Every structure is written in structure tokens, then in C-alpha cells.
């Protein structure tokens, strides 16, 4: 199985991928227990995290990517 980000695993077009990811995170945060997100998942990074390159923080300037941190602040 290829290692990819959560966003890349979602079905559909770009809008559907972000909507599905917000739905998944909302579902996950509504359940009891420890909430774990891996690096880059909090803003919908397209590629898997790589320690040689770091996180792609420039993606947060895009409104589609900034919706995921906004969801986290609301929960």
C-alpha cells in the first residue's frame, strides 16, 4: 500500500476531497478518546510528510486548505 496523505486518499474531485476530510475529522473529534493527527494533516497537505522537506505551510493561504484548521478551532 502506498503511503499518501489523508487528503490524497479521499475520493472525488478537489472540493469533495476537502469536504470528506472535514467530515472525517468532525466525526473523529466527536468521539471520546485521544485525537491524533499526523504532521500536515491539520491543514490538508497533499503529499505525505517528509522530514527532509518539512511541512508545506504555504498551503494555508489557500481557502480550501485553511478550512481544515478552522474546523479544528470550532470543535
N, CA, C and O atoms as a Tripos MOL2 file, in Angstrom:
@<TRIPOS>MOLECULE
protein
  300   299    75     0     0
PROTEIN
NO_CHARGES

@<TRIPOS>ATOM
      1 N           0.8490   -1.1860    0.0000 N.3       1 UNK1
      2 CA          0.0000    0.0000    0.0000 C.3       1 UNK1
      3 C           0.8880    1.2410    0.0000 C.2       1 UNK1
      4 O           1.8260    1.3490    0.7900 O.2       1 UNK1
      5 N           0.5820    2.1580   -0.8830 N.am      2 UNK2
      6 CA          1.3520    3.3890   -0.9920 C.3       2 UNK2
      7 C           1.0180    4.3400    0.1560 C.2       2 UNK2
      8 O          -0.1430    4.4770    0.5410 O.2       2 UNK2
      9 N           2.0340    4.9850    0.6900 N.am      3 UNK3
     10 CA          1.8370    5.9440    1.7710 C.3       3 UNK3
     11 C           1.5350    7.3070    1.1650 C.2       3 UNK3
     12 O           2.3720    7.8790    0.4670 O.2       3 UNK3
     13 N           0.3490    7.8240    1.4280 N.am      4 UNK4
     14 CA         -0.0600    9.1480    0.9520 C.3       4 UNK4
     15 C          -0.7710    9.8690    2.0850 C.2       4 UNK4
     16 O          -1.0780    9.2640    3.1130 O.2       4 UNK4
     17 N          -1.0320   11.1510    1.9030 N.am      5 UNK5
     18 CA         -1.7180   11.9360    2.9270 C.3       5 UNK5
     19 C          -3.2020   11.5530    2.9840 C.2       5 UNK5
     20 O          -3.7240   10.9120    2.0730 O.2       5 UNK5
     21 N          -3.8610   11.9540    4.0590 N.am      6 UNK6
     22 CA         -5.2960   11.6790    4.2000 C.3       6 UNK6
     23 C          -6.0870   12.3590    3.0930 C.2       6 UNK6
     24 O          -7.0600   11.7990    2.5890 O.2       6 UNK6
     25 N          -5.6800   13.5490    2.7160 N.am      7 UNK7
     26 CA         -6.3770   14.2770    1.6640 C.3       7 UNK7
     27 C          -6.2940   13.5340    0.3380 C.2       7 UNK7
     28 O          -7.2800   13.4700   -0.3960 O.2       7 UNK7
     29 N          -5.1490   12.9820    0.0290 N.am      8 UNK8
     30 CA         -4.9720   12.2570   -1.2300 C.3       8 UNK8
     31 C          -5.7540   10.9450   -1.2520 C.2       8 UNK8
     32 O          -6.0480   10.4230   -2.3280 O.2       8 UNK8
     33 N          -6.0930   10.4090   -0.0870 N.am      9 UNK9
     34 CA         -6.8540    9.1600   -0.0160 C.3       9 UNK9
     35 C          -8.3440    9.3650   -0.2540 C.2       9 UNK9
     36 O          -9.0550    8.4020   -0.5420 O.2       9 UNK9
     37 N          -8.8290   10.5920   -0.1390 N.am     10 UNK10
     38 CA        -10.2520   10.8550   -0.2570 C.3      10 UNK10
     39 C         -10.7240   10.7310   -1.7040 C.2      10 UNK10
     40 O         -10.0000   11.1020   -2.6280 O.2      10 UNK10
     41 N         -11.9500   10.2040   -1.9050 N.am     11 UNK11
     42 CA        -12.4840   10.0840   -3.2720 C.3      11 UNK11
     43 C         -13.0610   11.4010   -3.7740 C.2      11 UNK11
     44 O         -13.3370   12.3040   -2.9840 O.2      11 UNK11
     45 N         -13.2420   11.5070   -5.0810 N.am     12 UNK12
     46 CA        -13.9110   12.6480   -5.6870 C.3      12 UNK12
     47 C         -12.9570   13.7140   -6.1860 C.2      12 UNK12
     48 O         -11.7390   13.5380   -6.2080 O.2      12 UNK12
     49 N         -13.5610   14.8430   -6.5920 N.am     13 UNK13
     50 CA        -12.7600   15.9700   -7.0780 C.3      13 UNK13
     51 C         -12.1890   16.7350   -5.8820 C.2      13 UNK13
     52 O         -12.3580   16.3200   -4.7350 O.2      13 UNK13
     53 N         -11.5160   17.8480   -6.1530 N.am     14 UNK14
     54 CA        -10.8320   18.5740   -5.0820 C.3      14 UNK14
     55 C         -11.7990   19.0490   -4.0050 C.2      14 UNK14
     56 O         -11.5110   18.8990   -2.8170 O.2      14 UNK14
     57 N         -12.9370   19.6180   -4.3920 N.am     15 UNK15
     58 CA        -13.9100   20.1060   -3.4170 C.3      15 UNK15
     59 C         -14.4280   18.9550   -2.5580 C.2      15 UNK15
     60 O         -14.5570   19.1030   -1.3430 O.2      15 UNK15
     61 N         -14.7250   17.8100   -3.1760 N.am     16 UNK16
     62 CA        -15.2260   16.6580   -2.4420 C.3      16 UNK16
     63 C         -14.1750   16.0840   -1.5020 C.2      16 UNK16
     64 O         -14.5050   15.6210   -0.4100 O.2      16 UNK16
     65 N         -12.9160   16.1110   -1.9170 N.am     17 UNK17
     66 CA        -11.8430   15.6170   -1.0560 C.3      17 UNK17
     67 C         -11.7830   16.4170    0.2450 C.2      17 UNK17
     68 O         -11.6990   15.8400    1.3290 O.2      17 UNK17
     69 N         -11.8280   17.7480    0.1350 N.am     18 UNK18
     70 CA        -11.7820   18.5860    1.3370 C.3      18 UNK18
     71 C         -13.0400   18.4120    2.1810 C.2      18 UNK18
     72 O         -12.9600   18.3740    3.4090 O.2      18 UNK18
     73 N         -14.2050   18.3040    1.5310 N.am     19 UNK19
     74 CA        -15.4500   18.1100    2.2780 C.3      19 UNK19
     75 C         -15.4290   16.7720    3.0200 C.2      19 UNK19
     76 O         -15.8380   16.6960    4.1790 O.2      19 UNK19
     77 N         -14.9590   15.7330    2.3590 N.am     20 UNK20
     78 CA        -14.8710   14.4200    3.0060 C.3      20 UNK20
     79 C         -13.8730   14.4260    4.1550 C.2      20 UNK20
     80 O         -14.1080   13.7960    5.1860 O.2      20 UNK20
     81 N         -12.7710   15.1270    3.9870 N.am     21 UNK21
     82 CA        -11.7730   15.1940    5.0580 C.3      21 UNK21
     83 C         -12.3020   15.9720    6.2630 C.2      21 UNK21
     84 O         -12.0620   15.5780    7.4040 O.2      21 UNK21
     85 N         -13.0200   17.0740    6.0200 N.am     22 UNK22
     86 CA        -13.6390   17.8110    7.1280 C.3      22 UNK22
     87 C         -14.6690   16.9320    7.8450 C.2      22 UNK22
     88 O         -14.7620   16.9500    9.0720 O.2      22 UNK22
     89 N         -15.4360   16.1690    7.0730 N.am     23 UNK23
     90 CA        -16.4250   15.2680    7.6650 C.3      23 UNK23
     91 C         -15.7440   14.1960    8.5130 C.2      23 UNK23
     92 O         -16.1860   13.9130    9.6260 O.2      23 UNK23
     93 N         -14.6790   13.6020    7.9950 N.am     24 UNK24
     94 CA        -13.9480   12.5830    8.7380 C.3      24 UNK24
     95 C         -13.3850   13.1450   10.0360 C.2      24 UNK24
     96 O         -13.5080   12.5120   11.0840 O.2      24 UNK24
     97 N         -12.7660   14.3290    9.9840 N.am     25 UNK25
     98 CA        -12.1890   14.9200   11.1870 C.3      25 UNK25
     99 C         -13.2780   15.3240   12.1780 C.2      25 UNK25
    100 O         -13.0960   15.1780   13.3870 O.2      25 UNK25
    101 N         -14.4030   15.8290   11.6840 N.am     26 UNK26
    102 CA        -15.5170   16.1540   12.5760 C.3      26 UNK26
    103 C         -16.0490   14.9220   13.2730 C.2      26 UNK26
    104 O         -16.3600   14.9630   14.4640 O.2      26 UNK26
    105 N         -16.1570   13.8250   12.5390 N.am     27 UNK27
    106 CA        -16.6030   12.5540   13.1150 C.3      27 UNK27
    107 C         -15.5950   12.0610   14.1500 C.2      27 UNK27
    108 O         -15.9700   11.6180   15.2350 O.2      27 UNK27
    109 N         -14.3170   12.1430   13.8030 N.am     28 UNK28
    110 CA        -13.2670   11.6820   14.7040 C.3      28 UNK28
    111 C         -13.2530   12.5000   16.0010 C.2      28 UNK28
    112 O         -13.1340   11.9320   17.0860 O.2      28 UNK28
    113 N         -13.3720   13.8270   15.8980 N.am     29 UNK29
    114 CA        -13.3150   14.6780   17.0880 C.3      29 UNK29
    115 C         -14.5770   14.5960   17.9360 C.2      29 UNK29
    116 O         -14.5670   15.0270   19.0900 O.2      29 UNK29
    117 N         -15.6640   14.0530   17.3910 N.am     30 UNK30
    118 CA        -16.8910   13.9480   18.1790 C.3      30 UNK30
    119 C         -16.9170   12.6900   19.0460 C.2      30 UNK30
    120 O         -17.8320   12.5160   19.8510 O.2      30 UNK30
    121 N         -15.9330   11.8210   18.8930 N.am     31 UNK31
    122 CA        -15.8620   10.5900   19.6740 C.3      31 UNK31
    123 C         -14.8600   10.7410   20.8170 C.2      31 UNK31
    124 O         -13.8840   11.4830   20.7050 O.2      31 UNK31
    125 N         -15.1140   10.0260   21.9210 N.am     32 UNK32
    126 CA        -14.1860   10.1110   23.0480 C.3      32 UNK32
    127 C         -12.8470    9.4630   22.7210 C.2      32 UNK32
    128 O         -12.7430    8.6290   21.8210 O.2      32 UNK32
    129 N         -11.8480    9.8560   23.4550 N.am     33 UNK33
    130 CA        -10.5150    9.2860   23.2820 C.3      33 UNK33
    131 C          -9.5280   10.3080   22.7760 C.2      33 UNK33
    132 O          -9.8770   11.4630   22.5330 O.2      33 UNK33
    133 N          -8.3000    9.8760   22.6190 N.am     34 UNK34
    134 CA         -7.2150   10.7520   22.1860 C.3      34 UNK34
    135 C          -7.3470   11.0660   20.7030 C.2      34 UNK34
    136 O          -7.5670   10.1650   19.8930 O.2      34 UNK34
    137 N          -7.2150   12.3290   20.3470 N.am     35 UNK35
    138 CA         -7.3000   12.7740   18.9620 C.3      35 UNK35
    139 C          -5.8960   12.9490   18.4040 C.2      35 UNK35
    140 O          -5.1370   13.7880   18.8910 O.2      35 UNK35
    141 N          -5.5430   12.1740   17.3970 N.am     36 UNK36
    142 CA         -4.2020   12.2260   16.8340 C.3      36 UNK36
    143 C          -4.2460   12.5800   15.3560 C.2      36 UNK36
    144 O          -4.9360   11.9300   14.5700 O.2      36 UNK36
    145 N          -3.5150   13.5990   14.9900 N.am     37 UNK37
    146 CA         -3.3160   13.9620   13.5870 C.3      37 UNK37
    147 C          -1.8220   13.9390   13.3230 C.2      37 UNK37
    148 O          -1.0340   14.4120   14.1420 O.2      37 UNK37
    149 N          -1.4350   13.3960   12.1940 N.am     38 UNK38
    150 CA         -0.0250   13.3850   11.8550 C.3      38 UNK38
    151 C           0.3460   14.6990   11.1820 C.2      38 UNK38
    152 O          -0.5310   15.4350   10.7300 O.2      38 UNK38
    153 N           1.6240   14.9950   11.1130 N.am     39 UNK39
    154 CA          2.1090   16.2750   10.5960 C.3      39 UNK39
    155 C           1.5960   16.5470    9.1820 C.2      39 UNK39
    156 O           1.7340   15.7160    8.2840 O.2      39 UNK39
    157 N           1.0120   17.7070    9.0070 N.am     40 UNK40
    158 CA          0.4860   18.1130    7.7120 C.3      40 UNK40
    159 C          -0.9860   17.8060    7.5420 C.2      40 UNK40
    160 O          -1.6320   18.3900    6.6710 O.2      40 UNK40
    161 N          -1.5440   16.9000    8.3510 N.am     41 UNK41
    162 CA         -2.9640   16.5700    8.2320 C.3      41 UNK41
    163 C          -3.8560   17.7040    8.7240 C.2      41 UNK41
    164 O          -5.0140   17.8020    8.3200 O.2      41 UNK41
    165 N          -3.3250   18.5540    9.5880 N.am     42 UNK42
    166 CA         -4.1590   19.6180   10.1560 C.3      42 UNK42
    167 C          -4.5110   20.7060    9.1480 C.2      42 UNK42
    168 O          -5.4340   21.4810    9.3970 O.2      42 UNK42
    169 N          -3.8140   20.7910    8.0300 N.am     43 UNK43
    170 CA         -4.1820   21.7740    7.0040 C.3      43 UNK43
    171 C          -4.3130   21.1440    5.6240 C.2      43 UNK43
    172 O          -4.3690   21.8730    4.6340 O.2      43 UNK43
    173 N          -4.3610   19.8460    5.5240 N.am     44 UNK44
    174 CA         -4.6210   19.1720    4.2570 C.3      44 UNK44
    175 C          -3.4510   19.2000    3.2890 C.2      44 UNK44
    176 O          -3.6020   19.6080    2.1370 O.2      44 UNK44
    177 N          -2.3180   18.7810    3.7390 N.am     45 UNK45
    178 CA         -1.1460   18.7240    2.8640 C.3      45 UNK45
    179 C          -1.3580   17.6080    1.8410 C.2      45 UNK45
    180 O          -1.7950   16.5160    2.2040 O.2      45 UNK45
    181 N          -1.0560   17.8690    0.5680 N.am     46 UNK46
    182 CA         -1.2810   16.8790   -0.4900 C.3      46 UNK46
    183 C          -0.3140   15.7070   -0.4050 C.2      46 UNK46
    184 O          -0.7040   14.5630   -0.6420 O.2      46 UNK46
    185 N           0.9220   15.9760   -0.0760 N.am     47 UNK47
    186 CA          1.9050   14.8990   -0.0240 C.3      47 UNK47
    187 C           2.1070   14.4510    1.4160 C.2      47 UNK47
    188 O           1.7940   15.1780    2.3580 O.2      47 UNK47
    189 N           2.6300   13.2530    1.5690 N.am     48 UNK48
    190 CA          2.9180   12.7620    2.9060 C.3      48 UNK48
    191 C           4.0650   13.5650    3.5080 C.2      48 UNK48
    192 O           4.9180   14.0740    2.7810 O.2      48 UNK48
    193 N           4.0860   13.6780    4.8210 N.am     49 UNK49
    194 CA          5.1360   14.4390    5.4970 C.3      49 UNK49
    195 C           6.4930   13.8080    5.2180 C.2      49 UNK49
    196 O           6.6450   12.5860    5.2270 O.2      49 UNK49
    197 N           7.4780   14.6730    4.9710 N.am     50 UNK50
    198 CA          8.8420   14.2320    4.6980 C.3      50 UNK50
    199 C           9.7720   15.0570    5.5800 C.2      50 UNK50
    200 O           9.7500   16.2870    5.5320 O.2      50 UNK50
    201 N          10.5810   14.3860    6.3780 N.am     51 UNK51
    202 CA         11.4500   15.1130    7.3080 C.3      51 UNK51
    203 C          12.5340   15.9150    6.5940 C.2      51 UNK51
    204 O          13.1020   16.8340    7.1830 O.2      51 UNK51
    205 N          12.8290   15.5860    5.3430 N.am     52 UNK52
    206 CA         13.8460   16.3320    4.5950 C.3      52 UNK52
    207 C          13.3180   17.6660    4.0630 C.2      52 UNK52
    208 O          14.0880   18.6120    3.8970 O.2      52 UNK52
    209 N          12.0250   17.7470    3.7980 N.am     53 UNK53
    210 CA         11.4690   18.9750    3.2190 C.3      53 UNK53
    211 C          10.6420   19.7850    4.2020 C.2      53 UNK53
    212 O          10.5030   20.9950    4.0220 O.2      53 UNK53
    213 N          10.0930   19.1680    5.2250 N.am     54 UNK54
    214 CA          9.2590   19.8890    6.1840 C.3      54 UNK54
    215 C           7.8270   20.0200    5.7040 C.2      54 UNK54
    216 O           7.4530   19.4730    4.6670 O.2      54 UNK54
    217 N           7.0330   20.7470    6.4660 N.am     55 UNK55
    218 CA          5.6200   20.9260    6.1330 C.3      55 UNK55
    219 C           5.4370   22.0240    5.0930 C.2      55 UNK55
    220 O           6.2560   22.9360    4.9800 O.2      55 UNK55
    221 N           4.3690   21.9240    4.3500 N.am     56 UNK56
    222 CA          4.0650   22.8910    3.2900 C.3      56 UNK56
    223 C           3.1060   23.9580    3.8270 C.2      56 UNK56
    224 O           1.9360   23.9990    3.4460 O.2      56 UNK56
    225 N           3.6100   24.8140    4.7080 N.am     57 UNK57
    226 CA          2.7650   25.8040    5.3700 C.3      57 UNK57
    227 C           2.1860   26.8250    4.4130 C.2      57 UNK57
    228 O           1.1880   27.4670    4.7390 O.2      57 UNK57
    229 N           2.7760   26.9940    3.2510 N.am     58 UNK58
    230 CA          2.2420   27.9510    2.2800 C.3      58 UNK58
    231 C           0.8400   27.5590    1.8060 C.2      58 UNK58
    232 O           0.1210   28.4010    1.2680 O.2      58 UNK58
    233 N           0.4410   26.3040    1.9940 N.am     59 UNK59
    234 CA         -0.8910   25.8550    1.5740 C.3      59 UNK59
    235 C          -2.0030   26.4960    2.3970 C.2      59 UNK59
    236 O          -3.1410   26.5720    1.9340 O.2      59 UNK59
    237 N          -1.6990   26.9530    3.5920 N.am     60 UNK60
    238 CA         -2.7300   27.5450    4.4570 C.3      60 UNK60
    239 C          -3.2860   28.8310    3.8580 C.2      60 UNK60
    240 O          -4.3930   29.2400    4.2100 O.2      60 UNK60
    241 N          -2.5490   29.4740    2.9680 N.am     61 UNK61
    242 CA         -3.0430   30.6860    2.3090 C.3      61 UNK61
    243 C          -4.1960   30.3800    1.3530 C.2      61 UNK61
    244 O          -4.9710   31.2760    1.0180 O.2      61 UNK61
    245 N          -4.3150   29.1420    0.9150 N.am     62 UNK62
    246 CA         -5.4020   28.7260    0.0290 C.3      62 UNK62
    247 C          -6.6640   28.5140    0.8660 C.2      62 UNK62
    248 O          -6.6020   27.8260    1.8850 O.2      62 UNK62
    249 N          -7.8070   29.0820    0.4690 N.am     63 UNK63
    250 CA         -9.0320   28.9440    1.2710 C.3      63 UNK63
    251 C          -9.4700   27.4950    1.4880 C.2      63 UNK63
    252 O         -10.0340   27.1770    2.5350 O.2      63 UNK63
    253 N          -9.2220   26.6180    0.5260 N.am     64 UNK64
    254 CA         -9.6080   25.2120    0.6940 C.3      64 UNK64
    255 C          -8.7940   24.5640    1.8230 C.2      64 UNK64
    256 O          -9.3350   23.7840    2.6060 O.2      64 UNK64
    257 N          -7.5260   24.8780    1.9060 N.am     65 UNK65
    258 CA         -6.6700   24.3060    2.9290 C.3      65 UNK65
    259 C          -6.8960   24.9670    4.2860 C.2      65 UNK65
    260 O          -6.7130   24.3210    5.3180 O.2      65 UNK65
    261 N          -7.2840   26.2200    4.3080 N.am     66 UNK66
    262 CA         -7.4780   26.9080    5.5810 C.3      66 UNK66
    263 C          -8.7820   26.5190    6.2610 C.2      66 UNK66
    264 O          -8.9870   26.8560    7.4270 O.2      66 UNK66
    265 N          -9.6660   25.8210    5.5640 N.am     67 UNK67
    266 CA        -10.9120   25.3610    6.1700 C.3      67 UNK67
    267 C         -10.7140   24.2640    7.1930 C.2      67 UNK67
    268 O         -11.5100   24.1290    8.1220 O.2      67 UNK67
    269 N          -9.6690   23.4850    7.0370 N.am     68 UNK68
    270 CA         -9.4080   22.4070    7.9890 C.3      68 UNK68
    271 C          -8.9730   22.9440    9.3540 C.2      68 UNK68
    272 O          -9.4920   22.4740   10.3660 O.2      68 UNK68
    273 N          -8.0330   23.9190    9.4340 N.am     69 UNK69
    274 CA         -7.7300   24.4830   10.7550 C.3      69 UNK69
    275 C          -8.9330   25.2150   11.3610 C.2      69 UNK69
    276 O          -9.0940   25.2310   12.5820 O.2      69 UNK69
    277 N          -9.7670   25.8130   10.5250 N.am     70 UNK70
    278 CA        -10.9580   26.4920   11.0400 C.3      70 UNK70
    279 C         -11.9050   25.4890   11.6790 C.2      70 UNK70
    280 O         -12.5460   25.7940   12.6850 O.2      70 UNK70
    281 N         -12.0000   24.3010   11.1060 N.am     71 UNK71
    282 CA        -12.8230   23.2440   11.6810 C.3      71 UNK71
    283 C         -12.2850   22.8370   13.0410 C.2      71 UNK71
    284 O         -13.0500   22.6500   13.9880 O.2      71 UNK71
    285 N         -10.9610   22.6980   13.1410 N.am     72 UNK72
    286 CA        -10.3370   22.3120   14.4140 C.3      72 UNK72
    287 C         -10.5810   23.3340   15.5160 C.2      72 UNK72
    288 O         -10.7380   22.9600   16.6780 O.2      72 UNK72
    289 N         -10.6150   24.6190   15.1700 N.am     73 UNK73
    290 CA        -10.8590   25.6620   16.1520 C.3      73 UNK73
    291 C         -12.3040   25.6870   16.6230 C.2      73 UNK73
    292 O         -12.6000   26.1470   17.7260 O.2      73 UNK73
    293 N         -13.2090   25.1820   15.7700 N.am     74 UNK74
    294 CA        -14.6310   25.1920   16.1200 C.3      74 UNK74
    295 C         -15.0200   24.0240   17.0070 C.2      74 UNK74
    296 O         -16.0650   24.0430   17.6580 O.2      74 UNK74
    297 N         -14.1710   23.0080   17.0250 N.am     75 UNK75
    298 CA        -14.5390   21.7980   17.7850 C.3      75 UNK75
    299 C         -13.9310   21.8630   19.1720 C.2      75 UNK75
    300 O         -14.1170   20.9460   19.9720 O.2      75 UNK75
@<TRIPOS>BOND
     1     1     2 1
     2     2     3 1
     3     3     4 2
     4     3     5 am
     5     5     6 1
     6     6     7 1
     7     7     8 2
     8     7     9 am
     9     9    10 1
    10    10    11 1
    11    11    12 2
    12    11    13 am
    13    13    14 1
    14    14    15 1
    15    15    16 2
    16    15    17 am
    17    17    18 1
    18    18    19 1
    19    19    20 2
    20    19    21 am
    21    21    22 1
    22    22    23 1
    23    23    24 2
    24    23    25 am
    25    25    26 1
    26    26    27 1
    27    27    28 2
    28    27    29 am
    29    29    30 1
    30    30    31 1
    31    31    32 2
    32    31    33 am
    33    33    34 1
    34    34    35 1
    35    35    36 2
    36    35    37 am
    37    37    38 1
    38    38    39 1
    39    39    40 2
    40    39    41 am
    41    41    42 1
    42    42    43 1
    43    43    44 2
    44    43    45 am
    45    45    46 1
    46    46    47 1
    47    47    48 2
    48    47    49 am
    49    49    50 1
    50    50    51 1
    51    51    52 2
    52    51    53 am
    53    53    54 1
    54    54    55 1
    55    55    56 2
    56    55    57 am
    57    57    58 1
    58    58    59 1
    59    59    60 2
    60    59    61 am
    61    61    62 1
    62    62    63 1
    63    63    64 2
    64    63    65 am
    65    65    66 1
    66    66    67 1
    67    67    68 2
    68    67    69 am
    69    69    70 1
    70    70    71 1
    71    71    72 2
    72    71    73 am
    73    73    74 1
    74    74    75 1
    75    75    76 2
    76    75    77 am
    77    77    78 1
    78    78    79 1
    79    79    80 2
    80    79    81 am
    81    81    82 1
    82    82    83 1
    83    83    84 2
    84    83    85 am
    85    85    86 1
    86    86    87 1
    87    87    88 2
    88    87    89 am
    89    89    90 1
    90    90    91 1
    91    91    92 2
    92    91    93 am
    93    93    94 1
    94    94    95 1
    95    95    96 2
    96    95    97 am
    97    97    98 1
    98    98    99 1
    99    99   100 2
   100    99   101 am
   101   101   102 1
   102   102   103 1
   103   103   104 2
   104   103   105 am
   105   105   106 1
   106   106   107 1
   107   107   108 2
   108   107   109 am
   109   109   110 1
   110   110   111 1
   111   111   112 2
   112   111   113 am
   113   113   114 1
   114   114   115 1
   115   115   116 2
   116   115   117 am
   117   117   118 1
   118   118   119 1
   119   119   120 2
   120   119   121 am
   121   121   122 1
   122   122   123 1
   123   123   124 2
   124   123   125 am
   125   125   126 1
   126   126   127 1
   127   127   128 2
   128   127   129 am
   129   129   130 1
   130   130   131 1
   131   131   132 2
   132   131   133 am
   133   133   134 1
   134   134   135 1
   135   135   136 2
   136   135   137 am
   137   137   138 1
   138   138   139 1
   139   139   140 2
   140   139   141 am
   141   141   142 1
   142   142   143 1
   143   143   144 2
   144   143   145 am
   145   145   146 1
   146   146   147 1
   147   147   148 2
   148   147   149 am
   149   149   150 1
   150   150   151 1
   151   151   152 2
   152   151   153 am
   153   153   154 1
   154   154   155 1
   155   155   156 2
   156   155   157 am
   157   157   158 1
   158   158   159 1
   159   159   160 2
   160   159   161 am
   161   161   162 1
   162   162   163 1
   163   163   164 2
   164   163   165 am
   165   165   166 1
   166   166   167 1
   167   167   168 2
   168   167   169 am
   169   169   170 1
   170   170   171 1
   171   171   172 2
   172   171   173 am
   173   173   174 1
   174   174   175 1
   175   175   176 2
   176   175   177 am
   177   177   178 1
   178   178   179 1
   179   179   180 2
   180   179   181 am
   181   181   182 1
   182   182   183 1
   183   183   184 2
   184   183   185 am
   185   185   186 1
   186   186   187 1
   187   187   188 2
   188   187   189 am
   189   189   190 1
   190   190   191 1
   191   191   192 2
   192   191   193 am
   193   193   194 1
   194   194   195 1
   195   195   196 2
   196   195   197 am
   197   197   198 1
   198   198   199 1
   199   199   200 2
   200   199   201 am
   201   201   202 1
   202   202   203 1
   203   203   204 2
   204   203   205 am
   205   205   206 1
   206   206   207 1
   207   207   208 2
   208   207   209 am
   209   209   210 1
   210   210   211 1
   211   211   212 2
   212   211   213 am
   213   213   214 1
   214   214   215 1
   215   215   216 2
   216   215   217 am
   217   217   218 1
   218   218   219 1
   219   219   220 2
   220   219   221 am
   221   221   222 1
   222   222   223 1
   223   223   224 2
   224   223   225 am
   225   225   226 1
   226   226   227 1
   227   227   228 2
   228   227   229 am
   229   229   230 1
   230   230   231 1
   231   231   232 2
   232   231   233 am
   233   233   234 1
   234   234   235 1
   235   235   236 2
   236   235   237 am
   237   237   238 1
   238   238   239 1
   239   239   240 2
   240   239   241 am
   241   241   242 1
   242   242   243 1
   243   243   244 2
   244   243   245 am
   245   245   246 1
   246   246   247 1
   247   247   248 2
   248   247   249 am
   249   249   250 1
   250   250   251 1
   251   251   252 2
   252   251   253 am
   253   253   254 1
   254   254   255 1
   255   255   256 2
   256   255   257 am
   257   257   258 1
   258   258   259 1
   259   259   260 2
   260   259   261 am
   261   261   262 1
   262   262   263 1
   263   263   264 2
   264   263   265 am
   265   265   266 1
   266   266   267 1
   267   267   268 2
   268   267   269 am
   269   269   270 1
   270   270   271 1
   271   271   272 2
   272   271   273 am
   273   273   274 1
   274   274   275 1
   275   275   276 2
   276   275   277 am
   277   277   278 1
   278   278   279 1
   279   279   280 2
   280   279   281 am
   281   281   282 1
   282   282   283 1
   283   283   284 2
   284   283   285 am
   285   285   286 1
   286   286   287 1
   287   287   288 2
   288   287   289 am
   289   289   290 1
   290   290   291 1
   291   291   292 2
   292   291   293 am
   293   293   294 1
   294   294   295 1
   295   295   296 2
   296   295   297 am
   297   297   298 1
   298   298   299 1
   299   299   300 2
@<TRIPOS>SUBSTRUCTURE
     1 UNK1         2 RESIDUE 1 A UNK
     2 UNK2         6 RESIDUE 1 A UNK
     3 UNK3        10 RESIDUE 1 A UNK
     4 UNK4        14 RESIDUE 1 A UNK
     5 UNK5        18 RESIDUE 1 A UNK
     6 UNK6        22 RESIDUE 1 A UNK
     7 UNK7        26 RESIDUE 1 A UNK
     8 UNK8        30 RESIDUE 1 A UNK
     9 UNK9        34 RESIDUE 1 A UNK
    10 UNK10       38 RESIDUE 1 A UNK
    11 UNK11       42 RESIDUE 1 A UNK
    12 UNK12       46 RESIDUE 1 A UNK
    13 UNK13       50 RESIDUE 1 A UNK
    14 UNK14       54 RESIDUE 1 A UNK
    15 UNK15       58 RESIDUE 1 A UNK
    16 UNK16       62 RESIDUE 1 A UNK
    17 UNK17       66 RESIDUE 1 A UNK
    18 UNK18       70 RESIDUE 1 A UNK
    19 UNK19       74 RESIDUE 1 A UNK
    20 UNK20       78 RESIDUE 1 A UNK
    21 UNK21       82 RESIDUE 1 A UNK
    22 UNK22       86 RESIDUE 1 A UNK
    23 UNK23       90 RESIDUE 1 A UNK
    24 UNK24       94 RESIDUE 1 A UNK
    25 UNK25       98 RESIDUE 1 A UNK
    26 UNK26      102 RESIDUE 1 A UNK
    27 UNK27      106 RESIDUE 1 A UNK
    28 UNK28      110 RESIDUE 1 A UNK
    29 UNK29      114 RESIDUE 1 A UNK
    30 UNK30      118 RESIDUE 1 A UNK
    31 UNK31      122 RESIDUE 1 A UNK
    32 UNK32      126 RESIDUE 1 A UNK
    33 UNK33      130 RESIDUE 1 A UNK
    34 UNK34      134 RESIDUE 1 A UNK
    35 UNK35      138 RESIDUE 1 A UNK
    36 UNK36      142 RESIDUE 1 A UNK
    37 UNK37      146 RESIDUE 1 A UNK
    38 UNK38      150 RESIDUE 1 A UNK
    39 UNK39      154 RESIDUE 1 A UNK
    40 UNK40      158 RESIDUE 1 A UNK
    41 UNK41      162 RESIDUE 1 A UNK
    42 UNK42      166 RESIDUE 1 A UNK
    43 UNK43      170 RESIDUE 1 A UNK
    44 UNK44      174 RESIDUE 1 A UNK
    45 UNK45      178 RESIDUE 1 A UNK
    46 UNK46      182 RESIDUE 1 A UNK
    47 UNK47      186 RESIDUE 1 A UNK
    48 UNK48      190 RESIDUE 1 A UNK
    49 UNK49      194 RESIDUE 1 A UNK
    50 UNK50      198 RESIDUE 1 A UNK
    51 UNK51      202 RESIDUE 1 A UNK
    52 UNK52      206 RESIDUE 1 A UNK
    53 UNK53      210 RESIDUE 1 A UNK
    54 UNK54      214 RESIDUE 1 A UNK
    55 UNK55      218 RESIDUE 1 A UNK
    56 UNK56      222 RESIDUE 1 A UNK
    57 UNK57      226 RESIDUE 1 A UNK
    58 UNK58      230 RESIDUE 1 A UNK
    59 UNK59      234 RESIDUE 1 A UNK
    60 UNK60      238 RESIDUE 1 A UNK
    61 UNK61      242 RESIDUE 1 A UNK
    62 UNK62      246 RESIDUE 1 A UNK
    63 UNK63      250 RESIDUE 1 A UNK
    64 UNK64      254 RESIDUE 1 A UNK
    65 UNK65      258 RESIDUE 1 A UNK
    66 UNK66      262 RESIDUE 1 A UNK
    67 UNK67      266 RESIDUE 1 A UNK
    68 UNK68      270 RESIDUE 1 A UNK
    69 UNK69      274 RESIDUE 1 A UNK
    70 UNK70      278 RESIDUE 1 A UNK
    71 UNK71      282 RESIDUE 1 A UNK
    72 UNK72      286 RESIDUE 1 A UNK
    73 UNK73      290 RESIDUE 1 A UNK
    74 UNK74      294 RESIDUE 1 A UNK
    75 UNK75      298 RESIDUE 1 A UNK
